[in-house]
Amino acid sequence: MLVDSHCHLNFPDFRDDLDGVVARARENGVGVMQTICTEMAEFDEIYGITERYKDIYCSVGVHPNDSGATEVVSAEELVEKAKFPKVIGIGETGLDYHYEKSDRETQKQSFIEHIKAARESGLPVIVHSRDADEDTVDILKHEMSKGYFKGIIHCFTSTKYLADKSIELGLYISLSGIISFKNAGAIRDAIADVPMDRLLVETDAPFLAPIPHRGKRNEPAFVKYTNKILSEIKQISEGECARITTDNFFRLFDKAKRPGA
């Protein structure tokens, strides 16, 4: 079984085809999906998807690029939504200095509130970090010193520095279809030494479709291609890679239930 640990099934790209998307995921061995919240206004819609499909869970949170759209979300508000049965993660949150659609201080404040919510709820914080390695690590280290929390760097596209520091802090790393791109050699090198028991796979659908579908709409069924590339990097079979990354998902997102459990 494969797990798509991070996708966006409420996005307009899937509005007229969601049943087909979910069916194709199942046909390709994807047993569980997590659809990710990027702003509080979409939470009800996202949670509705989890109620419609038994094998889909969700998170609650505000993407760093949306963190300045309204007042910074509070840890209390996040924790309240985290009580819903099929909410298994906090985020996505973090820092994005590439687009800077929100100012950096607002992003940092929002990130810290999400970490507080993760610590209080016991759910892992889902971290987006783009062109912000040092500040991401500084915040994670400072907040970890206040008390342990679980977390994952999603859609890893960064440096060995961020990978190593994240592992030192006890976090996990999730890989997307980007690792299949020809120009992603530096990313493949950065995760080459990351222990297999800290790795997950994702699509970030509808974005970042892997080869051989690059440039098209991504969907959870395509997570198998990311699993294939990761198995090659780690020199293990695709089946073993799927088993390990799936086990890692349920260890980290331990509120989610394995199918049939």
C-alpha positions as CSV (number, residue, x, y, z in Angstrom):
1,M,0.0,0.0,0.0
2,L,1.1,3.6,-0.7
3,V,0.0,6.7,1.1
4,D,-0.2,10.2,-0.5
5,S,0.7,12.2,2.6
6,H,0.0,15.6,1.1
7,C,-2.4,16.7,-1.6
8,H,-5.1,19.4,-2.2
9,L,-8.2,17.6,-3.2
10,N,-10.5,20.7,-2.7
11,F,-8.7,22.7,-5.4
12,P,-10.7,23.6,-8.5
13,D,-8.6,21.2,-10.6
14,F,-10.5,18.3,-9.1
15,R,-14.0,19.7,-8.7
16,D,-15.5,17.8,-11.7
17,D,-13.4,14.7,-11.3
18,L,-13.0,13.9,-7.6
19,D,-14.6,10.5,-7.7
20,G,-12.4,9.5,-10.6
21,V,-9.3,10.8,-8.9
22,V,-10.0,8.8,-5.8
23,A,-10.9,5.7,-7.8
24,R,-7.6,5.9,-9.8
25,A,-5.6,6.4,-6.6
26,R,-7.1,3.2,-5.1
27,E,-6.5,1.3,-8.4
28,N,-2.8,2.3,-8.2
29,G,-2.4,1.0,-4.6
30,V,-2.9,4.3,-2.7
31,G,-4.8,3.2,0.5
32,V,-4.8,6.6,2.3
33,M,-4.6,10.3,1.3
34,Q,-4.3,13.4,3.4
35,T,-5.8,16.5,1.9
36,I,-4.2,19.7,3.2
37,C,-5.7,22.9,4.5
38,T,-4.1,26.2,3.3
39,E,-6.6,28.7,4.8
40,M,-9.2,28.5,7.5
41,A,-12.0,29.5,5.2
42,E,-11.7,26.3,3.3
43,F,-11.6,24.0,6.3
44,D,-15.3,23.0,6.1
45,E,-15.0,22.1,2.5
46,I,-11.9,20.0,3.1
47,Y,-13.5,18.2,6.1
48,G,-16.5,17.5,3.9
49,I,-14.2,15.5,1.6
50,T,-13.0,13.4,4.4
51,E,-16.5,12.6,5.4
52,R,-17.3,11.6,1.8
53,Y,-14.4,9.2,1.5
54,K,-13.4,6.8,4.3
55,D,-9.7,6.6,3.2
56,I,-9.1,10.4,3.1
57,Y,-8.0,12.5,6.1
58,C,-7.1,16.2,6.4
59,S,-5.1,18.8,8.2
60,V,-6.0,22.3,9.5
61,G,-3.8,25.3,9.0
62,V,-2.8,28.4,7.0
63,H,-0.2,28.3,4.3
64,P,2.6,31.0,4.8
65,N,1.6,32.7,1.6
66,D,-1.9,33.1,3.0
67,S,-0.9,34.0,6.5
68,G,-1.3,37.8,6.0
69,A,-4.7,37.6,4.4
70,T,-6.5,37.9,7.8
71,E,-5.4,38.1,11.4
72,V,-2.8,35.5,12.3
73,V,-4.6,32.3,13.2
74,S,-4.3,31.4,16.9
75,A,-3.1,28.1,18.3
76,E,-6.5,27.9,20.2
77,E,-8.5,28.0,16.9
78,L,-6.3,25.4,15.4
79,V,-6.5,23.1,18.4
80,E,-10.3,23.3,18.4
81,K,-10.5,22.2,14.7
82,A,-7.9,19.5,15.5
83,K,-10.4,17.8,17.7
84,F,-12.4,16.7,14.6
85,P,-12.0,12.9,14.2
86,K,-10.4,13.0,10.7
87,V,-8.0,15.9,11.3
88,I,-4.6,14.3,11.6
89,G,-2.1,17.2,11.1
90,I,-1.5,20.9,11.7
91,G,-0.7,23.0,8.7
92,E,0.6,23.5,6.2
93,T,2.5,26.3,7.7
94,G,6.1,27.5,7.6
95,L,8.0,30.1,5.7
96,D,8.1,31.0,2.0
97,Y,10.6,33.7,1.1
98,H,10.4,32.9,-2.6
99,Y,7.0,34.5,-3.3
100,E,6.7,36.6,-0.1
101,K,3.0,37.1,-0.5
102,S,2.9,37.7,3.2
103,D,5.6,39.6,5.1
104,R,8.2,37.6,6.9
105,E,7.3,38.6,10.5
106,T,3.6,37.6,9.9
107,Q,4.8,34.2,8.5
108,K,6.9,33.6,11.5
109,Q,4.1,34.5,13.9
110,S,1.8,32.1,12.1
111,F,4.4,29.4,12.0
112,I,4.9,29.6,15.8
113,E,1.1,29.5,16.5
114,H,0.9,26.3,14.4
115,I,3.8,24.8,16.4
116,K,2.0,25.6,19.6
117,A,-1.1,23.9,18.3
118,A,0.9,20.9,17.3
119,R,2.5,20.7,20.8
120,E,-0.9,21.0,22.5
121,S,-2.9,18.7,20.2
122,G,-0.2,16.1,19.8
123,L,-0.6,16.2,16.0
124,P,2.4,16.7,13.7
125,V,3.0,20.2,12.2
126,I,3.3,20.1,8.4
127,V,6.1,22.5,7.4
128,H,6.5,24.3,4.1
129,S,9.9,25.9,3.7
130,R,11.1,27.6,0.5
131,D,14.2,29.8,0.4
132,A,14.0,30.1,4.1
133,D,16.2,27.3,5.5
134,E,18.0,29.2,8.3
135,D,14.9,30.9,9.7
136,T,12.9,27.6,9.5
137,V,15.6,25.8,11.4
138,D,16.0,28.6,14.0
139,I,12.2,28.6,14.7
140,L,12.0,24.8,14.9
141,K,15.0,24.6,17.3
142,H,13.7,27.5,19.5
143,E,10.2,26.0,19.7
144,M,11.5,22.5,20.3
145,S,13.5,23.9,23.3
146,K,10.1,24.9,24.8
147,G,8.7,21.4,24.5
148,Y,8.6,18.5,22.1
149,F,6.3,18.4,19.1
150,K,6.1,16.2,16.0
151,G,6.6,17.5,12.5
152,I,7.4,16.9,8.9
153,I,9.1,19.0,6.2
154,H,6.7,18.5,3.3
155,C,7.7,18.6,-0.4
156,F,11.4,18.8,0.4
157,T,13.2,20.9,-2.3
158,S,15.9,22.3,-0.2
159,T,19.5,21.8,1.0
160,K,21.3,19.1,3.0
161,Y,21.5,21.6,5.8
162,L,17.7,21.7,6.2
163,A,17.5,17.9,5.8
164,D,20.1,17.2,8.4
165,K,18.8,19.7,11.0
166,S,15.3,18.5,10.6
167,I,16.3,14.9,11.2
168,E,18.4,16.0,14.3
169,L,15.2,17.6,15.7
170,G,13.3,14.4,15.2
171,L,11.2,15.5,12.2
172,Y,10.4,13.6,9.1
173,I,10.8,14.6,5.4
174,S,8.3,14.1,2.6
175,L,9.3,13.8,-1.0
176,S,7.2,14.8,-4.0
177,G,7.4,14.2,-7.7
178,I,10.2,16.8,-7.9
179,I,12.7,14.1,-7.2
180,S,12.0,12.6,-10.6
181,F,12.9,15.8,-12.4
182,K,16.2,15.7,-14.4
183,N,17.4,19.0,-12.8
184,A,16.7,17.8,-9.2
185,G,20.1,16.1,-8.7
186,A,20.9,18.4,-5.7
187,I,17.7,17.4,-4.0
188,R,18.3,13.7,-4.6
189,D,21.8,14.2,-3.1
190,A,20.5,16.1,-0.1
191,I,18.2,13.2,0.9
192,A,20.5,10.4,0.0
193,D,21.7,10.0,3.6
194,V,18.3,10.6,5.3
195,P,17.3,7.4,7.1
196,M,14.5,5.5,5.4
197,D,12.5,5.5,8.7
198,R,12.1,9.3,8.4
199,L,10.9,9.5,4.8
200,L,7.3,9.8,3.4
201,V,6.0,10.3,-0.1
202,E,3.4,12.7,-1.4
203,T,2.1,14.3,-4.6
204,D,1.3,17.9,-3.5
205,A,-1.4,17.4,-6.2
206,P,-2.6,19.1,-8.3
207,F,1.0,20.5,-8.6
208,L,4.4,19.0,-9.4
209,A,3.3,16.0,-11.5
210,P,6.3,13.6,-11.7
211,I,7.9,12.2,-14.8
212,P,6.3,10.8,-17.0
213,H,3.4,13.2,-16.4
214,R,5.4,16.4,-15.8
215,G,3.4,19.5,-16.9
216,K,0.1,17.8,-16.5
217,R,-2.3,17.9,-13.6
218,N,-1.0,15.8,-10.7
219,E,-3.1,13.4,-8.7
220,P,-2.7,11.0,-5.9
221,A,-2.3,7.9,-8.2
222,F,1.0,9.4,-9.4
223,V,2.6,9.0,-6.0
224,K,3.8,5.6,-7.3
225,Y,6.3,7.3,-9.5
226,T,7.8,9.2,-6.6
227,N,8.0,5.9,-4.7
228,K,9.8,4.4,-7.6
229,I,12.5,7.1,-7.8
230,L,13.0,6.9,-4.0
231,S,13.4,3.2,-4.2
232,E,16.2,3.7,-6.8
233,I,17.9,6.3,-4.6
234,K,17.8,4.0,-1.6
235,Q,18.6,0.9,-3.7
236,I,15.6,-1.1,-2.4
237,S,12.6,-2.6,-4.1
238,E,9.5,-0.5,-4.8
239,G,7.5,-2.7,-2.6
240,E,9.9,-2.3,0.3
241,C,9.9,1.4,-0.2
242,A,6.1,1.6,-0.2
243,R,6.0,-0.5,3.0
244,I,8.5,1.6,4.8
245,T,7.1,5.0,3.8
246,T,3.6,3.8,4.7
247,D,4.7,2.6,8.1
248,N,6.4,6.0,8.6
249,F,3.1,7.8,7.7
250,F,1.1,5.9,10.3
251,R,3.8,6.3,12.9
252,L,3.9,10.1,12.4
253,F,0.2,10.7,11.7
254,D,-0.9,8.2,14.4
255,K,-4.4,9.5,14.5
256,A,-5.0,8.0,11.1
257,K,-6.2,4.4,10.9
258,R,-4.9,1.8,8.5
259,P,-7.5,0.5,6.1
260,G,-9.2,-2.4,7.7
261,A,-8.0,-1.6,11.2
